[in-house]
Each structure stands twice: as structure tokens, then as C-alpha cells.
Amino acid sequence: MDPASPVIMVRDWRMTAAALRNARANGTSPILITPEGAASFYGAGYLGALQARAETEFPDVAFELIVDCGDAPGHALACLRSGVKRISMREHNDKIADIARQMGAQLVRRPT
């Protein structure tokens, strides 16, 4: 994570697309974050599809999407299986971090 990158809260495709259009226009590389515990109420499939659509429709914009999984390792694993590349959890979990690494993803600290 680049500390100079703008951190933008996204809740849906409309917000994600707007943030990425803005990043394209301004030449920035944003860090997109979901609300706390988002994996539990949006679902892993939706969040994986959100990331995939953003990568497909904005291939020229460097961005990170960090999905917050709260304190639910099951939601974290489901997000990883759905293709989410960056997850965060309330407390660091070594097992989840290791599984994420094996899947080419990361367990990261939620930006503040």
C-alpha cells in the first residue's frame, strides 16, 4: 500500500466506478475500502464480482480493493475463494494470512 494513495470508501458498483473514473482522470492509484464487516452483509460473491468488474472495466487504473471481513475467518476465506485479493480483519489471523499468501492474496491492515 502506498501511503500517498487516496483512501476511498466504496459500497457498491456506482461508487467504485466513480472512484476509478476520478483516479483515471487524475492519474492516481486509489485504495478502495469497504465498510467494516462488509463481507458479512454484502457477501463474498458480490465483493469478488465487484473486484473483477473493476479490473475488467478499468484495466488502466492501478488500484487496491480491501474488503473488510470483521472478525469472521469464514467470510475472509469465502472472499479469497471469490477472487478478492486484499482482505482485512479486526484482529490479525496468522492462518488466514498464510492461506491468503498461498492464494496470491494478502491479509492487510485496514487503512485509517
Beta strands, then each sheet from edge to edge (+ up, - down):
strand 1: 7-9
strand 2: 31-33
strand 3: 64-68
strand 4: 86-88
strand 5: 106-107
sheet 1: 1+ 2+ 3+ 4+ 5+
end
